[in-house]
Amino acid sequence: MGHNFVLLKKGVDVNNYALKAAGARNSEYIPDGDNELAYTKMLGGGESDTITFDAPEPGTYIFICSFPGHYQLMMGEFIVG
């Protein structure tokens, strides 16, 4: 089991994305489609990762853990002012 941080582009349906992600085991649960603004690698206990990205246009963006079944409890809002 692992965890990641996936920042989705505006307008991406979280439920549909998570269903596609569940089948994307070979790509660390990041499905094809270029629906992410940024994401980390899949991380296990005690591991860490760093990502750098330019802030998107002002608005509210959803972030999730895309490991199968995690997104329902591991999600939040990334707010750009």
Chimera marker file (.cmm) of the C-alpha trace (Angstrom):
<marker_set name="trace">
<marker id="1" x="0.000" y="0.000" z="0.000" r="1" g="1" b="0" radius="0.5"/>
<marker id="2" x="1.157" y="3.514" z="-0.693" r="1" g="1" b="0" radius="0.5"/>
<marker id="3" x="0.108" y="7.114" z="-0.828" r="1" g="1" b="0" radius="0.5"/>
<marker id="4" x="0.642" y="10.010" z="-3.193" r="1" g="1" b="0" radius="0.5"/>
<marker id="5" x="-0.464" y="13.598" z="-3.754" r="1" g="1" b="0" radius="0.5"/>
<marker id="6" x="-2.245" y="14.305" z="-7.034" r="1" g="1" b="0" radius="0.5"/>
<marker id="7" x="-3.367" y="17.844" z="-7.834" r="1" g="1" b="0" radius="0.5"/>
<marker id="8" x="-6.087" y="17.672" z="-10.464" r="1" g="1" b="0" radius="0.5"/>
<marker id="9" x="-6.833" y="20.206" z="-13.163" r="1" g="1" b="0" radius="0.5"/>
<marker id="10" x="-10.076" y="22.202" z="-12.919" r="1" g="1" b="0" radius="0.5"/>
<marker id="11" x="-13.125" y="20.361" z="-14.135" r="1" g="1" b="0" radius="0.5"/>
<marker id="12" x="-11.738" y="16.837" z="-13.714" r="1" g="1" b="0" radius="0.5"/>
<marker id="13" x="-14.409" y="14.494" z="-12.334" r="1" g="1" b="0" radius="0.5"/>
<marker id="14" x="-12.787" y="13.057" z="-9.202" r="1" g="1" b="0" radius="0.5"/>
<marker id="15" x="-14.822" y="9.834" z="-9.190" r="1" g="1" b="0" radius="0.5"/>
<marker id="16" x="-14.066" y="9.047" z="-12.837" r="1" g="1" b="0" radius="0.5"/>
<marker id="17" x="-10.404" y="9.917" z="-12.340" r="1" g="1" b="0" radius="0.5"/>
<marker id="18" x="-10.154" y="7.614" z="-9.312" r="1" g="1" b="0" radius="0.5"/>
<marker id="19" x="-11.738" y="4.731" z="-11.243" r="1" g="1" b="0" radius="0.5"/>
<marker id="20" x="-9.189" y="5.136" z="-14.038" r="1" g="1" b="0" radius="0.5"/>
<marker id="21" x="-6.363" y="5.503" z="-11.515" r="1" g="1" b="0" radius="0.5"/>
<marker id="22" x="-7.294" y="2.200" z="-9.855" r="1" g="1" b="0" radius="0.5"/>
<marker id="23" x="-6.442" y="0.423" z="-13.115" r="1" g="1" b="0" radius="0.5"/>
<marker id="24" x="-3.156" y="2.269" z="-13.659" r="1" g="1" b="0" radius="0.5"/>
<marker id="25" x="-0.945" y="0.120" z="-11.441" r="1" g="1" b="0" radius="0.5"/>
<marker id="26" x="1.987" y="0.141" z="-13.875" r="1" g="1" b="0" radius="0.5"/>
<marker id="27" x="2.144" y="3.953" z="-13.820" r="1" g="1" b="0" radius="0.5"/>
<marker id="28" x="1.908" y="4.366" z="-10.022" r="1" g="1" b="0" radius="0.5"/>
<marker id="29" x="-1.870" y="4.906" z="-10.253" r="1" g="1" b="0" radius="0.5"/>
<marker id="30" x="-1.603" y="7.956" z="-12.512" r="1" g="1" b="0" radius="0.5"/>
<marker id="31" x="-3.875" y="7.224" z="-15.500" r="1" g="1" b="0" radius="0.5"/>
<marker id="32" x="-3.358" y="8.433" z="-19.060" r="1" g="1" b="0" radius="0.5"/>
<marker id="33" x="-5.098" y="11.667" z="-19.965" r="1" g="1" b="0" radius="0.5"/>
<marker id="34" x="-2.972" y="14.548" z="-18.663" r="1" g="1" b="0" radius="0.5"/>
<marker id="35" x="-5.515" y="15.509" z="-15.979" r="1" g="1" b="0" radius="0.5"/>
<marker id="36" x="-2.957" y="16.432" z="-13.317" r="1" g="1" b="0" radius="0.5"/>
<marker id="37" x="-1.241" y="19.708" z="-12.538" r="1" g="1" b="0" radius="0.5"/>
<marker id="38" x="1.328" y="17.974" z="-10.319" r="1" g="1" b="0" radius="0.5"/>
<marker id="39" x="1.813" y="14.705" z="-8.446" r="1" g="1" b="0" radius="0.5"/>
<marker id="40" x="4.277" y="12.809" z="-6.306" r="1" g="1" b="0" radius="0.5"/>
<marker id="41" x="5.500" y="9.289" z="-6.756" r="1" g="1" b="0" radius="0.5"/>
<marker id="42" x="3.790" y="6.555" z="-4.742" r="1" g="1" b="0" radius="0.5"/>
<marker id="43" x="5.257" y="6.624" z="-1.224" r="1" g="1" b="0" radius="0.5"/>
<marker id="44" x="5.513" y="4.017" z="1.518" r="1" g="1" b="0" radius="0.5"/>
<marker id="45" x="5.969" y="4.481" z="5.248" r="1" g="1" b="0" radius="0.5"/>
<marker id="46" x="8.838" y="6.825" z="6.120" r="1" g="1" b="0" radius="0.5"/>
<marker id="47" x="9.407" y="7.903" z="2.499" r="1" g="1" b="0" radius="0.5"/>
<marker id="48" x="9.093" y="11.441" z="1.190" r="1" g="1" b="0" radius="0.5"/>
<marker id="49" x="9.066" y="13.261" z="-2.115" r="1" g="1" b="0" radius="0.5"/>
<marker id="50" x="9.340" y="16.871" z="-3.237" r="1" g="1" b="0" radius="0.5"/>
<marker id="51" x="7.579" y="18.421" z="-6.205" r="1" g="1" b="0" radius="0.5"/>
<marker id="52" x="7.897" y="21.885" z="-7.674" r="1" g="1" b="0" radius="0.5"/>
<marker id="53" x="5.302" y="23.429" z="-9.948" r="1" g="1" b="0" radius="0.5"/>
<marker id="54" x="3.964" y="26.821" z="-10.976" r="1" g="1" b="0" radius="0.5"/>
<marker id="55" x="0.718" y="27.774" z="-9.263" r="1" g="1" b="0" radius="0.5"/>
<marker id="56" x="-2.245" y="27.524" z="-11.617" r="1" g="1" b="0" radius="0.5"/>
<marker id="57" x="-4.684" y="30.377" z="-12.193" r="1" g="1" b="0" radius="0.5"/>
<marker id="58" x="-6.640" y="31.521" z="-9.123" r="1" g="1" b="0" radius="0.5"/>
<marker id="59" x="-9.334" y="29.113" z="-8.038" r="1" g="1" b="0" radius="0.5"/>
<marker id="60" x="-9.984" y="25.956" z="-6.076" r="1" g="1" b="0" radius="0.5"/>
<marker id="61" x="-8.409" y="22.693" z="-7.173" r="1" g="1" b="0" radius="0.5"/>
<marker id="62" x="-8.962" y="19.193" z="-5.795" r="1" g="1" b="0" radius="0.5"/>
<marker id="63" x="-6.105" y="17.004" z="-4.599" r="1" g="1" b="0" radius="0.5"/>
<marker id="64" x="-6.330" y="13.302" z="-3.813" r="1" g="1" b="0" radius="0.5"/>
<marker id="65" x="-4.351" y="10.168" z="-3.084" r="1" g="1" b="0" radius="0.5"/>
<marker id="66" x="-4.898" y="8.041" z="-6.202" r="1" g="1" b="0" radius="0.5"/>
<marker id="67" x="-4.094" y="4.662" z="-4.601" r="1" g="1" b="0" radius="0.5"/>
<marker id="68" x="-7.229" y="2.504" z="-5.081" r="1" g="1" b="0" radius="0.5"/>
<marker id="69" x="-9.901" y="3.310" z="-2.516" r="1" g="1" b="0" radius="0.5"/>
<marker id="70" x="-7.998" y="6.115" z="-0.790" r="1" g="1" b="0" radius="0.5"/>
<marker id="71" x="-9.404" y="9.186" z="-2.516" r="1" g="1" b="0" radius="0.5"/>
<marker id="72" x="-12.713" y="9.136" z="-0.642" r="1" g="1" b="0" radius="0.5"/>
<marker id="73" x="-10.952" y="9.917" z="2.649" r="1" g="1" b="0" radius="0.5"/>
<marker id="74" x="-7.682" y="11.374" z="1.364" r="1" g="1" b="0" radius="0.5"/>
<marker id="75" x="-8.715" y="14.448" z="-0.585" r="1" g="1" b="0" radius="0.5"/>
<marker id="76" x="-8.832" y="18.183" z="-0.097" r="1" g="1" b="0" radius="0.5"/>
<marker id="77" x="-8.829" y="21.576" z="-1.718" r="1" g="1" b="0" radius="0.5"/>
<marker id="78" x="-5.795" y="23.498" z="-2.944" r="1" g="1" b="0" radius="0.5"/>
<marker id="79" x="-6.771" y="27.157" z="-3.082" r="1" g="1" b="0" radius="0.5"/>
<marker id="80" x="-4.890" y="29.633" z="-5.265" r="1" g="1" b="0" radius="0.5"/>
<marker id="81" x="-5.705" y="33.281" z="-4.477" r="1" g="1" b="0" radius="0.5"/>
<link id1="1" id2="2" r="1" g="1" b="0" radius="0.2"/>
<link id1="2" id2="3" r="1" g="1" b="0" radius="0.2"/>
<link id1="3" id2="4" r="1" g="1" b="0" radius="0.2"/>
<link id1="4" id2="5" r="1" g="1" b="0" radius="0.2"/>
<link id1="5" id2="6" r="1" g="1" b="0" radius="0.2"/>
<link id1="6" id2="7" r="1" g="1" b="0" radius="0.2"/>
<link id1="7" id2="8" r="1" g="1" b="0" radius="0.2"/>
<link id1="8" id2="9" r="1" g="1" b="0" radius="0.2"/>
<link id1="9" id2="10" r="1" g="1" b="0" radius="0.2"/>
<link id1="10" id2="11" r="1" g="1" b="0" radius="0.2"/>
<link id1="11" id2="12" r="1" g="1" b="0" radius="0.2"/>
<link id1="12" id2="13" r="1" g="1" b="0" radius="0.2"/>
<link id1="13" id2="14" r="1" g="1" b="0" radius="0.2"/>
<link id1="14" id2="15" r="1" g="1" b="0" radius="0.2"/>
<link id1="15" id2="16" r="1" g="1" b="0" radius="0.2"/>
<link id1="16" id2="17" r="1" g="1" b="0" radius="0.2"/>
<link id1="17" id2="18" r="1" g="1" b="0" radius="0.2"/>
<link id1="18" id2="19" r="1" g="1" b="0" radius="0.2"/>
<link id1="19" id2="20" r="1" g="1" b="0" radius="0.2"/>
<link id1="20" id2="21" r="1" g="1" b="0" radius="0.2"/>
<link id1="21" id2="22" r="1" g="1" b="0" radius="0.2"/>
<link id1="22" id2="23" r="1" g="1" b="0" radius="0.2"/>
<link id1="23" id2="24" r="1" g="1" b="0" radius="0.2"/>
<link id1="24" id2="25" r="1" g="1" b="0" radius="0.2"/>
<link id1="25" id2="26" r="1" g="1" b="0" radius="0.2"/>
<link id1="26" id2="27" r="1" g="1" b="0" radius="0.2"/>
<link id1="27" id2="28" r="1" g="1" b="0" radius="0.2"/>
<link id1="28" id2="29" r="1" g="1" b="0" radius="0.2"/>
<link id1="29" id2="30" r="1" g="1" b="0" radius="0.2"/>
<link id1="30" id2="31" r="1" g="1" b="0" radius="0.2"/>
<link id1="31" id2="32" r="1" g="1" b="0" radius="0.2"/>
<link id1="32" id2="33" r="1" g="1" b="0" radius="0.2"/>
<link id1="33" id2="34" r="1" g="1" b="0" radius="0.2"/>
<link id1="34" id2="35" r="1" g="1" b="0" radius="0.2"/>
<link id1="35" id2="36" r="1" g="1" b="0" radius="0.2"/>
<link id1="36" id2="37" r="1" g="1" b="0" radius="0.2"/>
<link id1="37" id2="38" r="1" g="1" b="0" radius="0.2"/>
<link id1="38" id2="39" r="1" g="1" b="0" radius="0.2"/>
<link id1="39" id2="40" r="1" g="1" b="0" radius="0.2"/>
<link id1="40" id2="41" r="1" g="1" b="0" radius="0.2"/>
<link id1="41" id2="42" r="1" g="1" b="0" radius="0.2"/>
<link id1="42" id2="43" r="1" g="1" b="0" radius="0.2"/>
<link id1="43" id2="44" r="1" g="1" b="0" radius="0.2"/>
<link id1="44" id2="45" r="1" g="1" b="0" radius="0.2"/>
<link id1="45" id2="46" r="1" g="1" b="0" radius="0.2"/>
<link id1="46" id2="47" r="1" g="1" b="0" radius="0.2"/>
<link id1="47" id2="48" r="1" g="1" b="0" radius="0.2"/>
<link id1="48" id2="49" r="1" g="1" b="0" radius="0.2"/>
<link id1="49" id2="50" r="1" g="1" b="0" radius="0.2"/>
<link id1="50" id2="51" r="1" g="1" b="0" radius="0.2"/>
<link id1="51" id2="52" r="1" g="1" b="0" radius="0.2"/>
<link id1="52" id2="53" r="1" g="1" b="0" radius="0.2"/>
<link id1="53" id2="54" r="1" g="1" b="0" radius="0.2"/>
<link id1="54" id2="55" r="1" g="1" b="0" radius="0.2"/>
<link id1="55" id2="56" r="1" g="1" b="0" radius="0.2"/>
<link id1="56" id2="57" r="1" g="1" b="0" radius="0.2"/>
<link id1="57" id2="58" r="1" g="1" b="0" radius="0.2"/>
<link id1="58" id2="59" r="1" g="1" b="0" radius="0.2"/>
<link id1="59" id2="60" r="1" g="1" b="0" radius="0.2"/>
<link id1="60" id2="61" r="1" g="1" b="0" radius="0.2"/>
<link id1="61" id2="62" r="1" g="1" b="0" radius="0.2"/>
<link id1="62" id2="63" r="1" g="1" b="0" radius="0.2"/>
<link id1="63" id2="64" r="1" g="1" b="0" radius="0.2"/>
<link id1="64" id2="65" r="1" g="1" b="0" radius="0.2"/>
<link id1="65" id2="66" r="1" g="1" b="0" radius="0.2"/>
<link id1="66" id2="67" r="1" g="1" b="0" radius="0.2"/>
<link id1="67" id2="68" r="1" g="1" b="0" radius="0.2"/>
<link id1="68" id2="69" r="1" g="1" b="0" radius="0.2"/>
<link id1="69" id2="70" r="1" g="1" b="0" radius="0.2"/>
<link id1="70" id2="71" r="1" g="1" b="0" radius="0.2"/>
<link id1="71" id2="72" r="1" g="1" b="0" radius="0.2"/>
<link id1="72" id2="73" r="1" g="1" b="0" radius="0.2"/>
<link id1="73" id2="74" r="1" g="1" b="0" radius="0.2"/>
<link id1="74" id2="75" r="1" g="1" b="0" radius="0.2"/>
<link id1="75" id2="76" r="1" g="1" b="0" radius="0.2"/>
<link id1="76" id2="77" r="1" g="1" b="0" radius="0.2"/>
<link id1="77" id2="78" r="1" g="1" b="0" radius="0.2"/>
<link id1="78" id2="79" r="1" g="1" b="0" radius="0.2"/>
<link id1="79" id2="80" r="1" g="1" b="0" radius="0.2"/>
<link id1="80" id2="81" r="1" g="1" b="0" radius="0.2"/>
</marker_set>
